[in-house]
C-alpha cells in the first residue's frame, strides 16, 4: 500500500480506527501485557482525551506494531476497506474547526492529493514501511562505522553496548569492511602503495562502468517496473506477518530480481534523469531486502515490529543477540552478536518505560 503518510496526531487528537462494518475494532486486540493501561469501553476511551489522569488510554494508541498487526487481522477476516485497509475516522468525532486547527497539514494533503475531506469523511489507511528495522553498526562513542571516514547517527545506527528497542534487532555492517580494515592498519599484505592505488582506480573505473551501463543499453526492463515489483514482493512475503516458507520464497525471488536489475535500460542522458537514479539504487534496494529477509528467517521469534506467524512468542534467548550482516564481495555474511549484560535496575526501568511507549 502506498500513499500519504498519516501523522500519529490524528489518533492522538481523537481519531479512531473502524473496519468495513463501522466498528471500533482495536478493543479486540489489546495484548494482556497492555490490558491494565488501556480502556475496555468506548466511553472510558473517549473520556481519556479530556481527563487522562482518571481514565485509561484508547486502544487506538497502542504501539504501532500492535496497531499494524490488528489491522492485518481485520483484513484477513474480510472486514477491510475497499482498497485493502481500514478507516481512520476523525470527521465524526471532532468539529471541522477543530480538525483544521489541529491537523492543517493532514487536511491539506488529503484534500490536494487524494480528494478526501477529512472533516467530512474518514481516511482509508493501512500499515506501511517507513523506516528500516536496524541500522549501520557504529562505535557508541565516536559514531564511526568500520569503514574509515563513514559515520552514522540517529535512526541510521545500531550502536555497540546500548539498550535497543524491539524494533532495532538487526544491523548492517557497511560494504568493504574487511579490506577497509586492512587498509586502516597499514594496507593490504604484500601490496605496494602504487599497486594499491592502481587497484583502487580499477575498482573506481568498474563502478563507473556499472553505473553508466543502463544508459548505454538500448533494450531492457524499466527500473521503475523492477522497483515496483520488488516492493510488492517484499510487502507480500516479508511484510507484517512473516512465515518461513514465504521468506524462503522471497529469498529465491530476490535472486531473480538481481538478474533483472542487472539488465535494466534507461533512456535519456545523465542530467535530471530519475530513471537512471532508480537503476543505480536498485542494487542497494536488493541488498537491504536480502538482509531483511535473511534476518527475518533467522530470528525465530516475534518481537516488536518483527512477527513470525510460526514463532508467535518472544524468546528469552533471542533477546540476548543482535543480527549483524556484512557484505563481503557479493556475499552477505550473518553473525549473532551477543548483547552486553544490562544491570537489573536499568533493565527494570527500561521495561517499565517501554511498556508505555507508543
Protein Blocks (a to p, Z undefined) as FASTA:
>chain_A
ZZddddfklmmnopacddfkopafklmmccfklmmmpcfbfklmmmmmmmmmlcccdfkl
gcfklmmmmmmmmmmnopacfkopacddfklmpcfklmmmmmmmlmmmmmmmnopafklb
ccddddddfbdeddddddfklopafbehiacehjlbccehiacdfklmcccddehklmmm
mmmnnpaehiafklmmmmmmmmmmmmmmmmmmmmmpcbdcdfklmmmmmmmmmmmmmmmb
ccfklmmmmmmmmmmmmmmmmmccceddfeoplklmmmmmmmmmmmmmmmmmmmmmmmgc
dehjbccfklmbccfklmmpccddddehjaccddddddddddfklmmmmmmmmmmpZZ
